[in-house]
Amino acid sequence: MVTQKDIRPPVNLKIASMKDLARMLVSWSQRDRPASMLYFEHRGKHIYGTLISNHGYFEMYGLPLWVYTEGDGPPRGNFLSYKTREKEAIDFTESVDSDPMTLHLPIIRLSEKPIIIDL
């Protein structure tokens, strides 16, 4: 049986901005599966990110990554909308609209930092 002690933390990959994180999640969601964004507060910081696996990392079965950025505050909605036209933009929204030029990433609020994440 696997214990908590046996679980190694994922590799941290800090992204420069929320816009960069959204762009990365949107590009991955189009290839593999729909992406969602996790949110939690930790040591007074607002952390947004996702857990992914980089499949086929050399001889390993995959490299687990915690891809994240720090935000200015808590999410102001349940989704992060991402647009690339006319100009790249992100915004928080409460619901998904039908604009085909806007992609929406669900935001999942966690009650605390997951124990497997080492920040």
ABEGO torsion letter per residue (X at the ends): XBBAAABBBBBBBBBABAAAAAAAAAAAAAAABBBBBBBBBBGGBBBBBBBBBBBGBEABAEBBBBBBBBBABBBABABBBBBAOABBBBBBBABBBABAABBBBBBBBBABBBAABBX
